[in-house]
C-alpha cells in the first residue's frame, strides 16, 4: 500500500491482499497510471503462498 500511495494511487488493505476499485468515472489515464504503479511493485507480488522478498 505504501508504495502505491507514493504514486498517489489510493488502495486499501484487505486481510492479506490489496483492494483496488475502479469506477465509471475513472479515465483510461487513471487505469494506465495504476498499471504503471503496480508494475513498479512486482517484487511484492505473492504467488502461490510464497513470501515476497523486499529489497
C-alpha distance matrix in Angstrom:
0.0 3.8 5.5 5.3 6.1 8.7 10.3 10.5 8.8 8.3 6.6 7.0 7.0 10.6 12.5 11.4 9.7 7.5 9.5 10.4 13.6 16.1 19.4 22.8 22.2 19.5 21.4 21.5 20.1 16.9 16.7 17.6 15.0 12.3 14.1 14.4 10.8 10.2 13.5 12.4 9.9 12.5 13.2 10.3 11.9 13.9 17.3 20.0 18.7 18.4 16.3 14.0 15.5 13.8 15.9
3.8 0.0 3.8 5.5 5.0 6.3 9.1 9.8 9.4 9.7 9.4 10.1 10.3 14.0 15.6 14.4 13.2 11.2 13.2 13.7 16.7 18.8 22.0 25.2 24.0 21.3 22.8 23.0 21.1 18.1 18.4 18.8 15.7 13.7 15.6 15.0 11.2 11.7 14.4 12.3 10.3 13.6 13.7 11.4 13.9 16.2 19.8 22.6 21.1 20.3 17.8 15.1 15.7 13.1 14.5
5.5 3.8 0.0 3.8 5.5 5.3 7.1 9.2 8.8 10.5 10.4 12.1 12.5 15.9 17.6 15.9 14.1 12.0 14.1 13.8 16.9 18.5 21.9 24.8 23.7 20.5 21.5 21.1 19.0 16.6 16.6 16.3 13.3 11.6 12.9 11.8 8.1 8.9 11.0 8.6 7.2 10.8 11.2 9.8 12.4 15.3 18.7 21.9 20.9 19.7 17.4 14.2 14.5 12.0 12.8
5.3 5.5 3.8 0.0 3.8 5.3 5.3 6.6 5.2 7.2 7.5 10.1 11.5 14.8 17.2 15.9 13.5 10.5 11.7 10.7 13.5 14.9 18.1 21.0 19.9 16.8 17.9 17.7 15.8 13.0 13.2 13.3 10.3 8.3 10.4 9.9 6.2 7.3 10.3 9.0 8.1 11.4 12.9 11.4 13.0 16.0 19.0 22.3 21.7 21.0 19.2 16.2 17.1 15.1 16.1
6.1 5.0 5.5 3.8 0.0 3.8 5.3 4.8 5.1 6.1 7.7 9.9 11.9 15.5 18.0 17.4 15.3 12.3 13.0 12.2 14.4 15.8 18.6 21.4 19.8 17.1 18.6 19.1 16.9 13.9 15.0 15.5 12.1 10.7 13.5 12.8 9.3 11.0 13.9 12.4 11.6 15.1 16.3 14.5 16.3 19.1 22.3 25.3 24.4 23.8 21.8 18.9 19.6 17.3 18.2
8.7 6.3 5.3 5.3 3.8 0.0 3.8 5.5 7.3 9.5 11.3 13.6 15.2 18.9 21.2 20.1 18.1 15.4 16.4 15.4 17.6 18.6 21.4 23.9 22.0 19.1 19.9 20.1 17.3 15.0 16.3 15.9 12.2 11.8 14.1 12.5 9.1 11.6 13.7 11.3 11.4 15.2 16.0 15.0 17.3 20.4 23.6 26.9 26.0 25.0 22.7 19.5 19.5 16.7 16.8
10.3 9.1 7.1 5.3 5.3 3.8 0.0 3.8 5.5 8.8 11.1 14.2 16.3 19.7 22.3 21.2 18.7 15.5 16.1 14.2 16.1 16.4 19.1 21.2 19.3 16.2 16.5 16.5 13.6 11.6 13.0 12.3 8.6 8.8 11.2 9.5 6.7 9.9 11.9 10.2 11.2 14.7 16.3 15.7 17.4 20.8 23.6 27.0 26.7 25.7 23.9 20.6 20.9 18.5 18.6
10.5 9.8 9.2 6.6 4.8 5.5 3.8 0.0 3.8 6.3 9.5 12.7 15.4 18.8 21.8 21.4 18.8 15.3 15.1 13.1 14.4 14.6 16.8 19.1 16.9 14.1 15.1 15.9 13.3 10.6 12.7 13.1 9.4 9.4 12.7 11.8 9.2 12.0 14.6 13.5 14.0 17.4 19.2 18.0 19.4 22.5 25.3 28.5 28.1 27.6 25.8 22.8 23.5 21.2 21.6
8.8 9.4 8.8 5.2 5.1 7.3 5.5 3.8 0.0 3.8 6.4 10.0 12.8 15.8 19.0 18.6 15.7 12.1 11.5 9.4 10.8 11.4 14.1 16.7 15.1 12.2 13.6 14.2 12.3 9.0 10.2 11.3 8.1 6.7 10.2 10.4 7.7 9.6 12.8 12.5 12.4 15.4 17.6 16.0 16.9 19.8 22.4 25.5 25.2 25.1 23.7 20.9 22.1 20.3 21.3
8.3 9.7 10.5 7.2 6.1 9.5 8.8 6.3 3.8 0.0 3.8 7.0 10.4 13.3 16.7 17.0 14.3 10.7 9.5 7.9 9.0 10.5 12.9 16.0 14.6 12.4 14.7 16.0 14.6 11.0 12.1 14.0 11.4 9.3 12.8 13.7 10.9 11.9 15.5 15.4 14.6 17.3 19.3 17.1 17.7 20.1 22.8 25.5 24.9 25.2 23.8 21.5 23.1 21.5 23.0
6.6 9.4 10.4 7.5 7.7 11.3 11.1 9.5 6.4 3.8 0.0 3.8 7.0 9.7 13.1 13.3 10.6 7.0 5.9 5.4 7.5 10.1 13.1 16.6 16.1 13.9 16.4 17.3 16.6 12.9 12.9 15.1 13.0 10.0 12.8 14.3 11.5 11.2 15.0 15.2 13.6 15.8 17.7 15.0 15.2 17.1 19.8 22.2 21.5 22.2 20.9 19.0 21.1 19.9 22.0
7.0 10.1 12.1 10.1 9.9 13.6 14.2 12.7 10.0 7.0 3.8 0.0 3.8 6.4 9.9 10.8 8.8 6.0 5.2 7.0 9.1 12.4 15.2 18.9 18.7 16.9 19.8 20.7 20.3 16.6 16.3 18.6 16.7 13.5 15.9 17.6 14.6 13.8 17.5 17.6 15.4 17.2 18.6 15.4 15.6 16.7 19.4 21.4 20.2 21.2 19.9 18.6 20.9 20.0 22.5
7.0 10.3 12.5 11.5 11.9 15.2 16.3 15.4 12.8 10.4 7.0 3.8 0.0 3.8 6.4 7.3 6.0 4.8 6.0 9.0 11.7 15.2 18.2 21.9 22.1 20.2 22.9 23.5 23.2 19.6 18.9 20.9 19.1 15.7 17.5 19.1 16.0 14.5 18.0 18.0 15.1 16.6 17.3 13.7 13.9 14.3 17.2 18.8 17.2 18.3 16.9 16.1 18.7 18.0 21.0
10.6 14.0 15.9 14.8 15.5 18.9 19.7 18.8 15.8 13.3 9.7 6.4 3.8 0.0 3.8 6.0 5.2 5.7 6.2 9.9 12.1 15.8 18.6 22.3 23.0 21.5 24.4 24.9 25.1 21.5 20.4 22.7 21.4 17.8 19.3 21.4 18.7 16.6 20.0 20.5 17.5 18.2 19.0 15.4 14.8 14.4 16.7 17.6 16.0 17.9 17.1 17.0 20.1 20.1 23.3
12.5 15.6 17.6 17.2 18.0 21.2 22.3 21.8 19.0 16.7 13.1 9.9 6.4 3.8 0.0 3.8 5.6 8.0 9.6 13.3 15.7 19.4 22.2 25.9 26.8 25.2 28.0 28.3 28.4 25.0 23.6 25.7 24.5 20.8 21.8 23.8 21.0 18.7 21.7 22.1 18.7 19.0 19.2 15.5 14.8 13.6 15.8 16.1 13.9 16.0 15.2 15.9 19.1 19.4 23.0
11.4 14.4 15.9 15.9 17.4 20.1 21.2 21.4 18.6 17.0 13.3 10.8 7.3 6.0 3.8 0.0 3.8 7.2 10.0 13.4 16.4 19.9 23.1 26.8 27.6 25.5 27.9 27.8 27.8 24.5 22.9 24.5 23.3 19.7 20.2 22.0 19.2 16.6 19.2 19.5 15.9 15.9 15.8 12.1 11.4 9.9 12.4 12.9 10.7 12.4 11.5 12.1 15.5 16.2 19.8
9.7 13.2 14.1 13.5 15.3 18.1 18.7 18.8 15.7 14.3 10.6 8.8 6.0 5.2 5.6 3.8 0.0 3.8 6.7 9.9 13.1 16.4 19.7 23.3 24.2 22.0 24.3 24.0 24.2 21.0 19.2 20.9 19.9 16.2 16.7 18.7 16.2 13.5 16.3 17.1 13.7 13.8 14.5 11.0 9.8 9.2 11.6 12.9 11.6 13.2 12.7 12.4 15.8 16.3 19.7
7.5 11.2 12.0 10.5 12.3 15.4 15.5 15.3 12.1 10.7 7.0 6.0 4.8 5.7 8.0 7.2 3.8 0.0 3.8 6.5 9.9 13.2 16.6 20.2 20.8 18.5 20.8 20.7 20.7 17.4 15.9 17.7 16.5 12.8 13.8 15.9 13.4 11.0 14.3 15.2 12.3 13.0 14.5 11.2 10.3 11.1 13.6 15.5 14.8 15.9 15.2 14.1 17.0 16.9 19.8
9.5 13.2 14.1 11.7 13.0 16.4 16.1 15.1 11.5 9.5 5.9 5.2 6.0 6.2 9.6 10.0 6.7 3.8 0.0 3.8 6.5 10.0 13.2 16.9 17.6 15.7 18.4 18.8 19.2 15.7 14.3 16.9 16.0 12.3 13.9 16.5 14.2 12.4 15.9 17.1 14.8 15.7 17.6 14.6 13.6 14.4 16.4 18.2 17.8 19.2 18.9 17.8 20.7 20.5 23.2
10.4 13.7 13.8 10.7 12.2 15.4 14.2 13.1 9.4 7.9 5.4 7.0 9.0 9.9 13.3 13.4 9.9 6.5 3.8 0.0 3.8 6.7 10.2 13.8 14.4 12.1 14.7 15.0 15.5 12.0 10.7 13.4 12.7 9.2 11.1 13.9 12.1 10.7 14.3 15.8 14.3 15.3 17.9 15.5 14.4 16.1 17.8 20.0 20.1 21.3 21.0 19.4 22.0 21.7 23.9
13.6 16.7 16.9 13.5 14.4 17.6 16.1 14.4 10.8 9.0 7.5 9.1 11.7 12.1 15.7 16.4 13.1 9.9 6.5 3.8 0.0 3.8 6.7 10.4 11.3 9.8 12.9 13.9 14.9 11.4 10.5 13.9 13.6 10.6 12.8 15.8 14.6 13.7 17.1 18.8 17.8 18.8 21.6 19.3 18.1 19.6 21.0 23.0 23.3 24.7 24.6 23.2 25.8 25.4 27.6
16.1 18.8 18.5 14.9 15.8 18.6 16.4 14.6 11.4 10.5 10.1 12.4 15.2 15.8 19.4 19.9 16.4 13.2 10.0 6.7 3.8 0.0 3.8 7.1 8.1 6.4 9.4 10.6 12.1 9.0 8.1 11.8 12.2 10.0 12.1 15.2 14.7 14.3 17.3 19.3 19.0 20.0 23.1 21.4 20.1 22.0 23.2 25.4 26.0 27.3 27.3 25.6 28.0 27.6 29.4
19.4 22.0 21.9 18.1 18.6 21.4 19.1 16.8 14.1 12.9 13.1 15.2 18.2 18.6 22.2 23.1 19.7 16.6 13.2 10.2 6.7 3.8 0.0 3.8 5.4 5.6 8.9 11.1 13.0 10.4 10.2 14.0 14.6 13.0 15.3 18.2 18.0 17.9 20.8 22.8 22.7 23.7 26.9 25.1 23.8 25.7 26.7 28.7 29.5 30.9 31.0 29.3 31.8 31.3 33.1
22.8 25.2 24.8 21.0 21.4 23.9 21.2 19.1 16.7 16.0 16.6 18.9 21.9 22.3 25.9 26.8 23.3 20.2 16.9 13.8 10.4 7.1 3.8 0.0 3.8 5.5 7.9 10.3 12.7 11.1 11.2 14.7 15.8 15.1 17.0 19.8 20.1 20.3 22.8 25.0 25.3 26.3 29.7 28.2 26.8 28.8 29.6 31.7 32.7 34.1 34.3 32.5 34.9 34.4 36.0
22.2 24.0 23.7 19.9 19.8 22.0 19.3 16.9 15.1 14.6 16.1 18.7 22.1 23.0 26.8 27.6 24.2 20.8 17.6 14.4 11.3 8.1 5.4 3.8 0.0 3.8 6.4 9.8 11.3 9.6 11.0 14.2 14.6 14.4 17.0 19.1 19.3 20.2 22.8 24.5 25.0 26.5 29.8 28.4 27.5 29.8 31.0 33.4 34.1 35.2 35.0 33.0 35.0 34.1 35.5
19.5 21.3 20.5 16.8 17.1 19.1 16.2 14.1 12.2 12.4 13.9 16.9 20.2 21.5 25.2 25.5 22.0 18.5 15.7 12.1 9.8 6.4 5.6 5.5 3.8 0.0 3.8 6.8 8.0 5.9 7.2 10.4 10.8 10.7 13.2 15.3 15.6 16.6 19.0 20.8 21.5 23.0 26.3 25.1 24.3 26.8 28.1 30.7 31.5 32.3 32.1 29.8 31.7 30.8 32.0
21.4 22.8 21.5 17.9 18.6 19.9 16.5 15.1 13.6 14.7 16.4 19.8 22.9 24.4 28.0 27.9 24.3 20.8 18.4 14.7 12.9 9.4 8.9 7.9 6.4 3.8 0.0 3.8 5.2 5.1 6.6 8.7 9.9 10.9 12.7 14.4 15.5 16.8 18.6 20.5 21.8 23.2 26.6 26.0 25.2 28.0 29.1 31.9 33.0 33.5 33.4 30.9 32.5 31.6 32.4
21.5 23.0 21.1 17.7 19.1 20.1 16.5 15.9 14.2 16.0 17.3 20.7 23.5 24.9 28.3 27.8 24.0 20.7 18.8 15.0 13.9 10.6 11.1 10.3 9.8 6.8 3.8 0.0 3.8 5.3 5.0 6.1 8.5 9.8 10.5 12.2 14.1 15.2 16.3 18.6 20.3 21.2 24.8 24.6 23.6 26.5 27.3 30.2 31.7 31.9 32.1 29.5 31.0 30.3 31.0
20.1 21.1 19.0 15.8 16.9 17.3 13.6 13.3 12.3 14.6 16.6 20.3 23.2 25.1 28.4 27.8 24.2 20.7 19.2 15.5 14.9 12.1 13.0 12.7 11.3 8.0 5.2 3.8 0.0 3.8 5.4 5.0 6.0 8.5 9.8 10.4 12.2 14.1 15.2 16.7 18.8 20.3 23.7 23.6 23.2 26.4 27.6 30.8 31.9 31.9 31.6 28.7 29.8 28.7 29.1
16.9 18.1 16.6 13.0 13.9 15.0 11.6 10.6 9.0 11.0 12.9 16.6 19.6 21.5 25.0 24.5 21.0 17.4 15.7 12.0 11.4 9.0 10.4 11.1 9.6 5.9 5.1 5.3 3.8 0.0 3.8 5.5 5.1 6.2 8.7 9.9 10.6 12.3 14.2 15.7 17.1 18.8 22.1 21.5 21.1 24.2 25.7 28.7 29.6 29.7 29.2 26.5 27.9 26.7 27.5
16.7 18.4 16.6 13.2 15.0 16.3 13.0 12.7 10.2 12.1 12.9 16.3 18.9 20.4 23.6 22.9 19.2 15.9 14.3 10.7 10.5 8.1 10.2 11.2 11.0 7.2 6.6 5.0 5.4 3.8 0.0 3.8 5.4 5.1 6.2 8.6 9.9 10.5 12.2 14.5 15.6 16.7 20.2 19.7 18.8 21.7 22.8 25.8 27.0 27.2 27.2 24.6 26.2 25.6 26.5
17.6 18.8 16.3 13.3 15.5 15.9 12.3 13.1 11.3 14.0 15.1 18.6 20.9 22.7 25.7 24.5 20.9 17.7 16.9 13.4 13.9 11.8 14.0 14.7 14.2 10.4 8.7 6.1 5.0 5.5 3.8 0.0 3.8 5.4 5.1 6.1 8.6 9.8 10.4 12.6 14.6 15.6 19.1 19.3 18.7 21.9 23.0 26.3 27.5 27.3 27.2 24.3 25.5 24.7 25.1
15.0 15.7 13.3 10.3 12.1 12.2 8.6 9.4 8.1 11.4 13.0 16.7 19.1 21.4 24.5 23.3 19.9 16.5 16.0 12.7 13.6 12.2 14.6 15.8 14.6 10.8 9.9 8.5 6.0 5.1 5.4 3.8 0.0 3.8 5.5 5.1 6.2 8.6 9.9 10.9 12.9 14.8 18.0 17.9 18.0 21.4 23.1 26.5 27.3 26.8 26.2 23.1 24.0 22.7 23.1
12.3 13.7 11.6 8.3 10.7 11.8 8.8 9.4 6.7 9.3 10.0 13.5 15.7 17.8 20.8 19.7 16.2 12.8 12.3 9.2 10.6 10.0 13.0 15.1 14.4 10.7 10.9 9.8 8.5 6.2 5.1 5.4 3.8 0.0 3.8 5.4 5.1 6.1 8.5 10.1 11.0 12.6 15.9 15.3 15.0 18.2 19.9 23.2 23.9 23.7 23.2 20.3 21.7 20.8 21.6
14.1 15.6 12.9 10.4 13.5 14.1 11.2 12.7 10.2 12.8 12.8 15.9 17.5 19.3 21.8 20.2 16.7 13.8 13.9 11.1 12.8 12.1 15.3 17.0 17.0 13.2 12.7 10.5 9.8 8.7 6.2 5.1 5.5 3.8 0.0 3.8 5.4 5.0 6.0 8.7 10.0 10.7 14.3 14.4 13.6 16.9 18.1 21.5 22.6 22.2 22.1 19.3 20.6 20.1 20.9
14.4 15.0 11.8 9.9 12.8 12.5 9.5 11.8 10.4 13.7 14.3 17.6 19.1 21.4 23.8 22.0 18.7 15.9 16.5 13.9 15.8 15.2 18.2 19.8 19.1 15.3 14.4 12.2 10.4 9.9 8.6 6.1 5.1 5.4 3.8 0.0 3.8 5.5 5.1 6.5 9.1 10.4 13.7 14.4 14.5 18.1 19.6 23.2 24.2 23.2 22.7 19.4 20.0 19.1 19.2
10.8 11.2 8.1 6.2 9.3 9.1 6.7 9.2 7.7 10.9 11.5 14.6 16.0 18.7 21.0 19.2 16.2 13.4 14.2 12.1 14.6 14.7 18.0 20.1 19.3 15.6 15.5 14.1 12.2 10.6 9.9 8.6 6.2 5.1 5.4 3.8 0.0 3.8 5.5 5.4 6.9 9.4 12.1 12.1 12.8 16.5 18.6 22.2 22.6 21.6 20.6 17.3 18.0 16.6 17.0
10.2 11.7 8.9 7.3 11.0 11.6 9.9 12.0 9.6 11.9 11.2 13.8 14.5 16.6 18.7 16.6 13.5 11.0 12.4 10.7 13.7 14.3 17.9 20.3 20.2 16.6 16.8 15.2 14.1 12.3 10.5 9.8 8.6 6.1 5.0 5.5 3.8 0.0 3.8 5.3 5.2 6.6 9.8 9.5 9.4 13.0 14.9 18.5 19.0 18.3 17.7 14.6 15.8 15.2 16.2
13.5 14.4 11.0 10.3 13.9 13.7 11.9 14.6 12.8 15.5 15.0 17.5 18.0 20.0 21.7 19.2 16.3 14.3 15.9 14.3 17.1 17.3 20.8 22.8 22.8 19.0 18.6 16.3 15.2 14.2 12.2 10.4 9.9 8.5 6.0 5.1 5.5 3.8 0.0 3.8 5.4 5.5 8.9 10.1 10.0 13.7 15.0 18.8 19.8 18.5 18.1 14.8 15.5 15.1 15.5
12.4 12.3 8.6 9.0 12.4 11.3 10.2 13.5 12.5 15.4 15.2 17.6 18.0 20.5 22.1 19.5 17.1 15.2 17.1 15.8 18.8 19.3 22.8 25.0 24.5 20.8 20.5 18.6 16.7 15.7 14.5 12.6 10.9 10.1 8.7 6.5 5.4 5.3 3.8 0.0 3.8 5.9 7.9 9.4 10.6 14.4 16.5 20.3 20.6 18.9 17.8 14.2 14.1 12.8 12.7
9.9 10.3 7.2 8.1 11.6 11.4 11.2 14.0 12.4 14.6 13.6 15.4 15.1 17.5 18.7 15.9 13.7 12.3 14.8 14.3 17.8 19.0 22.7 25.3 25.0 21.5 21.8 20.3 18.8 17.1 15.6 14.6 12.9 11.0 10.0 9.1 6.9 5.2 5.4 3.8 0.0 3.8 5.4 5.7 7.4 11.0 13.6 17.3 17.2 15.6 14.3 10.7 11.1 10.1 11.0
12.5 13.6 10.8 11.4 15.1 15.2 14.7 17.4 15.4 17.3 15.8 17.2 16.6 18.2 19.0 15.9 13.8 13.0 15.7 15.3 18.8 20.0 23.7 26.3 26.5 23.0 23.2 21.2 20.3 18.8 16.7 15.6 14.8 12.6 10.7 10.4 9.4 6.6 5.5 5.9 3.8 0.0 3.8 5.3 5.2 8.9 10.6 14.4 15.0 13.3 12.7 9.4 10.2 10.6 11.7
13.2 13.7 11.2 12.9 16.3 16.0 16.3 19.2 17.6 19.3 17.7 18.6 17.3 19.0 19.2 15.8 14.5 14.5 17.6 17.9 21.6 23.1 26.9 29.7 29.8 26.3 26.6 24.8 23.7 22.1 20.2 19.1 18.0 15.9 14.3 13.7 12.1 9.8 8.9 7.9 5.4 3.8 0.0 3.8 5.6 8.4 10.7 14.2 14.1 11.6 10.4 6.7 6.6 7.1 8.3
10.3 11.4 9.8 11.4 14.5 15.0 15.7 18.0 16.0 17.1 15.0 15.4 13.7 15.4 15.5 12.1 11.0 11.2 14.6 15.5 19.3 21.4 25.1 28.2 28.4 25.1 26.0 24.6 23.6 21.5 19.7 19.3 17.9 15.3 14.4 14.4 12.1 9.5 10.1 9.4 5.7 5.3 3.8 0.0 3.8 6.4 9.6 13.0 12.2 10.3 8.6 5.2 6.7 7.0 9.6
11.9 13.9 12.4 13.0 16.3 17.3 17.4 19.4 16.9 17.7 15.2 15.6 13.9 14.8 14.8 11.4 9.8 10.3 13.6 14.4 18.1 20.1 23.8 26.8 27.5 24.3 25.2 23.6 23.2 21.1 18.8 18.7 18.0 15.0 13.6 14.5 12.8 9.4 10.0 10.6 7.4 5.2 5.6 3.8 0.0 3.8 6.4 10.0 10.0 8.8 8.6 6.3 8.9 10.3 12.9
13.9 16.2 15.3 16.0 19.1 20.4 20.8 22.5 19.8 20.1 17.1 16.7 14.3 14.4 13.6 9.9 9.2 11.1 14.4 16.1 19.6 22.0 25.7 28.8 29.8 26.8 28.0 26.5 26.4 24.2 21.7 21.9 21.4 18.2 16.9 18.1 16.5 13.0 13.7 14.4 11.0 8.9 8.4 6.4 3.8 0.0 3.8 6.7 6.2 5.5 6.1 5.6 9.1 11.5 14.6
17.3 19.8 18.7 19.0 22.3 23.6 23.6 25.3 22.4 22.8 19.8 19.4 17.2 16.7 15.8 12.4 11.6 13.6 16.4 17.8 21.0 23.2 26.7 29.6 31.0 28.1 29.1 27.3 27.6 25.7 22.8 23.0 23.1 19.9 18.1 19.6 18.6 14.9 15.0 16.5 13.6 10.6 10.7 9.6 6.4 3.8 0.0 3.8 5.6 5.5 8.1 8.5 11.6 14.5 17.3
20.0 22.6 21.9 22.3 25.3 26.9 27.0 28.5 25.5 25.5 22.2 21.4 18.8 17.6 16.1 12.9 12.9 15.5 18.2 20.0 23.0 25.4 28.7 31.7 33.4 30.7 31.9 30.2 30.8 28.7 25.8 26.3 26.5 23.2 21.5 23.2 22.2 18.5 18.8 20.3 17.3 14.4 14.2 13.0 10.0 6.7 3.8 0.0 3.8 5.6 9.0 10.8 14.0 17.1 20.2
18.7 21.1 20.9 21.7 24.4 26.0 26.7 28.1 25.2 24.9 21.5 20.2 17.2 16.0 13.9 10.7 11.6 14.8 17.8 20.1 23.3 26.0 29.5 32.7 34.1 31.5 33.0 31.7 31.9 29.6 27.0 27.5 27.3 23.9 22.6 24.2 22.6 19.0 19.8 20.6 17.2 15.0 14.1 12.2 10.0 6.2 5.6 3.8 0.0 3.8 6.5 9.1 12.5 15.5 18.9
18.4 20.3 19.7 21.0 23.8 25.0 25.7 27.6 25.1 25.2 22.2 21.2 18.3 17.9 16.0 12.4 13.2 15.9 19.2 21.3 24.7 27.3 30.9 34.1 35.2 32.3 33.5 31.9 31.9 29.7 27.2 27.3 26.8 23.7 22.2 23.2 21.6 18.3 18.5 18.9 15.6 13.3 11.6 10.3 8.8 5.5 5.5 5.6 3.8 0.0 3.8 6.4 9.2 12.6 15.7
16.3 17.8 17.4 19.2 21.8 22.7 23.9 25.8 23.7 23.8 20.9 19.9 16.9 17.1 15.2 11.5 12.7 15.2 18.9 21.0 24.6 27.3 31.0 34.3 35.0 32.1 33.4 32.1 31.6 29.2 27.2 27.2 26.2 23.2 22.1 22.7 20.6 17.7 18.1 17.8 14.3 12.7 10.4 8.6 8.6 6.1 8.1 9.0 6.5 3.8 0.0 3.8 6.6 9.5 12.9
14.0 15.1 14.2 16.2 18.9 19.5 20.6 22.8 20.9 21.5 19.0 18.6 16.1 17.0 15.9 12.1 12.4 14.1 17.8 19.4 23.2 25.6 29.3 32.5 33.0 29.8 30.9 29.5 28.7 26.5 24.6 24.3 23.1 20.3 19.3 19.4 17.3 14.6 14.8 14.2 10.7 9.4 6.7 5.2 6.3 5.6 8.5 10.8 9.1 6.4 3.8 0.0 3.8 6.4 9.8
15.5 15.7 14.5 17.1 19.6 19.5 20.9 23.5 22.1 23.1 21.1 20.9 18.7 20.1 19.1 15.5 15.8 17.0 20.7 22.0 25.8 28.0 31.8 34.9 35.0 31.7 32.5 31.0 29.8 27.9 26.2 25.5 24.0 21.7 20.6 20.0 18.0 15.8 15.5 14.1 11.1 10.2 6.6 6.7 8.9 9.1 11.6 14.0 12.5 9.2 6.6 3.8 0.0 3.8 6.5
13.8 13.1 12.0 15.1 17.3 16.7 18.5 21.2 20.3 21.5 19.9 20.0 18.0 20.1 19.4 16.2 16.3 16.9 20.5 21.7 25.4 27.6 31.3 34.4 34.1 30.8 31.6 30.3 28.7 26.7 25.6 24.7 22.7 20.8 20.1 19.1 16.6 15.2 15.1 12.8 10.1 10.6 7.1 7.0 10.3 11.5 14.5 17.1 15.5 12.6 9.5 6.4 3.8 0.0 3.8
15.9 14.5 12.8 16.1 18.2 16.8 18.6 21.6 21.3 23.0 22.0 22.5 21.0 23.3 23.0 19.8 19.7 19.8 23.2 23.9 27.6 29.4 33.1 36.0 35.5 32.0 32.4 31.0 29.1 27.5 26.5 25.1 23.1 21.6 20.9 19.2 17.0 16.2 15.5 12.7 11.0 11.7 8.3 9.6 12.9 14.6 17.3 20.2 18.9 15.7 12.9 9.8 6.5 3.8 0.0
